[in-house]
Amino acid sequence: MRIALLGGTGDIGQGLALRFALETDHEVLIGSRDPEKAREAAEDYEAELEARGVDANIKGFKNGMAADRSDIVVLSVPPYHVGDTIEAVEDRLDEETILVTPAVGMKGDEDGLHYHPPGTGSVTELVAERAPDEVPVVGAFHNLAADALADLDTDLDLDTLLVANDADAKETVRNLTNEIEGLRALDVGPLANAAEVESVTPLVINIAKYNEDLHDVGVKFH
């Protein structure tokens, strides 16, 4: 498959790009509003993998070009950019494209981070509302520590929670996720359950804030 990471120059985009390129045989594309920034990031990711003996072929494009003809498009952008990003690429999406969102609405204060969903109930539902009707949306990768993903010396042992209304799209993302060693995708039902999934993210960040030995904390269910 071809996987496009829109906003792939950021933390979660970097981590997913490196892991997909390292652990799978899928084609990885980096998207950005600035194509030169995307190309530079792709070159940096290739160089890091080459230093580990991995011959990766990662390309960088403007978001629309990255999304074009991709099988899976990951909106690895902050929550306040998901609407604009979808609008910029919606003519490149169709019923054959799976749109994945890991974004979470949060607000911070001196105590820590707090869940702050949009009026739709969750960012995942907002993405589904803004995406073309025929494009299936999957919420995934919300609770993963970006630093742990991007540090290829870190052995992962984490779960990620999936929500979607389209069973086939969810299964495709589940299978893709499980190709990354140390990641396990768990089904949490339809998009209506996205708020419960997203709200875990500020929880794990606050755990990391108050526990020095749990800097890259994630979730694991037994």
C-alpha positions in Angstrom: 0.0 0.0 0.0 0.9 3.6 -0.2 0.7 5.5 3.1 0.6 9.3 3.1 1.4 11.2 6.3 0.1 14.7 6.0 1.9 16.8 8.4 4.5 14.1 8.3 7.3 16.6 9.4 5.8 16.8 12.9 6.4 14.5 15.9 3.7 11.8 15.4 4.2 12.0 11.6 8.0 11.4 12.0 7.4 8.5 14.3 4.9 6.7 12.1 6.9 7.4 9.0 10.0 5.8 10.5 8.2 2.8 11.9 6.2 2.1 8.7 9.4 2.4 6.6 11.4 0.2 9.0 8.9 -2.5 9.8 6.7 -2.8 6.6 7.1 -3.0 2.8 4.6 -0.2 2.2 5.5 3.0 0.3 5.7 6.0 2.7 5.0 9.5 1.5 5.5 12.7 3.6 3.1 15.5 3.1 3.4 19.2 4.2 1.9 22.5 3.2 5.5 23.3 2.2 6.7 20.7 -0.3 10.4 21.6 0.3 9.9 21.0 4.0 8.4 17.6 3.2 11.3 16.7 0.9 13.8 17.7 3.6 12.0 15.6 6.2 11.9 12.6 3.9 15.6 12.8 3.2 16.3 13.0 6.9 14.2 9.9 7.6 15.9 8.0 4.8 19.3 9.0 6.2 18.4 7.8 9.7 17.2 4.4 8.3 20.2 4.1 6.0 22.4 4.5 9.1 20.6 1.4 10.4 21.2 -0.6 7.3 17.7 -0.1 5.9 17.3 1.0 2.3 14.2 3.1 2.5 12.6 5.1 -0.3 10.6 7.9 1.3 9.3 10.8 -0.8 8.1 14.3 0.2 5.3 16.3 -1.5 2.8 19.0 -0.9 -0.1 17.5 1.0 -2.4 17.2 -2.0 0.2 15.3 -4.0 1.0 13.0 -1.1 -2.7 12.2 -0.7 -3.2 11.6 -4.4 -3.7 7.8 -5.1 -2.6 6.9 -1.6 -4.4 4.0 0.0 -4.2 5.4 3.6 -3.9 9.1 4.4 -2.9 9.9 8.0 -3.8 13.4 9.2 -0.8 13.7 11.5 -1.5 17.4 12.1 -2.7 19.3 15.2 -6.5 19.2 15.8 -6.9 22.9 14.8 -5.5 22.1 11.3 -7.6 19.0 10.5 -10.4 20.9 8.8 -8.1 23.0 6.7 -6.0 20.0 5.7 -9.0 18.0 4.7 -10.3 20.9 2.6 -6.9 21.2 0.9 -6.9 17.5 -0.2 -10.5 16.5 -0.4 -10.5 16.4 -4.2 -7.7 13.7 -3.9 -9.7 11.5 -1.7 -12.3 8.9 -2.7 -14.1 5.7 -1.4 -10.8 3.8 -2.0 -8.9 6.0 0.4 -8.9 5.4 4.2 -8.5 8.6 6.2 -6.9 8.1 9.6 -6.8 10.6 12.4 -4.7 10.5 15.6 -5.5 14.1 16.6 -6.8 15.0 20.1 -8.2 18.2 21.4 -6.5 19.3 24.6 -6.0 22.4 26.8 -3.2 22.9 29.2 -2.8 24.7 32.5 -0.3 24.6 35.4 -1.8 21.3 36.5 -1.4 19.5 33.2 -3.4 18.7 30.1 -7.2 18.3 29.9 -9.4 16.8 27.3 -11.0 19.5 25.2 -13.1 18.0 22.4 -14.8 20.1 19.6 -18.6 20.5 19.5 -19.0 17.4 17.5 -17.9 15.3 20.5 -14.4 14.3 19.3 -11.8 15.3 16.7 -12.3 11.9 15.0 -16.0 12.7 14.5 -15.1 16.2 13.3 -12.8 14.6 10.7 -15.7 12.3 9.6 -18.0 15.3 9.4 -15.6 17.3 7.2 -14.4 14.5 5.0 -16.3 13.6 1.8 -19.2 11.3 2.6 -17.7 8.3 0.7 -14.3 8.4 2.5 -14.1 6.0 5.4 -12.5 7.5 8.6 -10.6 5.6 11.2 -9.4 7.0 14.5 -6.1 5.5 15.5 -2.7 6.2 17.1 -4.1 8.7 19.6 -2.3 7.4 22.7 1.1 6.7 21.3 4.1 8.6 22.6 5.6 10.3 19.6 9.1 10.3 21.1 9.0 6.5 21.6 7.8 6.0 18.1 10.6 8.1 16.6 13.3 6.6 18.7 14.1 3.4 16.8 16.2 2.1 19.7 13.0 1.9 21.8 11.3 -1.5 21.8 7.6 -0.9 21.7 5.0 -2.8 23.8 1.9 -0.7 23.4 -1.7 -0.9 22.4 -3.5 1.6 20.1 -7.2 1.9 20.0 -9.3 2.0 16.8 -12.7 3.4 16.1 -14.5 3.4 12.8 -17.9 2.9 11.3 -16.5 1.1 8.3 -15.5 -2.4 9.3 -13.2 -3.1 6.3 -11.3 0.2 6.7 -10.8 -0.6 10.4 -9.5 -4.0 9.6 -7.1 -2.6 7.1 -5.7 -0.2 9.6 -5.6 -2.9 12.3 -3.5 -5.1 10.0 -1.2 -2.3 9.1 -0.7 -1.4 12.8 0.1 -4.9 13.7 2.9 -5.0 11.2 4.9 -2.7 13.5 6.6 -4.9 16.1 5.4 -4.1 19.6 2.2 -2.4 18.5 -1.2 -4.0 18.9 -4.4 -2.5 17.6 -7.6 -3.0 19.6 -11.1 -2.5 18.3 -13.2 0.0 20.4 -16.2 0.1 18.2 -17.8 2.9 16.1 -16.8 6.6 15.8 -19.3 7.4 18.5 -16.8 5.9 21.0 -13.9 8.2 19.8 -14.2 10.6 22.8 -13.5 7.9 25.3 -10.4 6.9 23.2 -9.1 10.4 22.7 -9.6 11.3 26.4 -6.9 8.7 27.3 -4.2 10.9 25.7 -4.1 13.8 28.2 -4.2 11.1 30.9 -1.0 9.4 29.7 0.7 12.7 29.1 -0.1 13.8 32.7 1.2 10.4 34.0 4.5 11.2 32.1 4.5 14.7 33.6 4.3 13.6 37.2 6.4 10.4 37.0 10.0 10.8 35.8 10.5 7.1 35.0 7.5 7.0 32.7 8.5 9.6 30.2 7.2 7.7 27.2 4.2 6.1 28.9 1.5 4.5 26.7 -1.3 2.1 27.2 -1.3 -1.7 27.4 -4.4 -3.8 28.1 -4.4 -7.2 29.6 
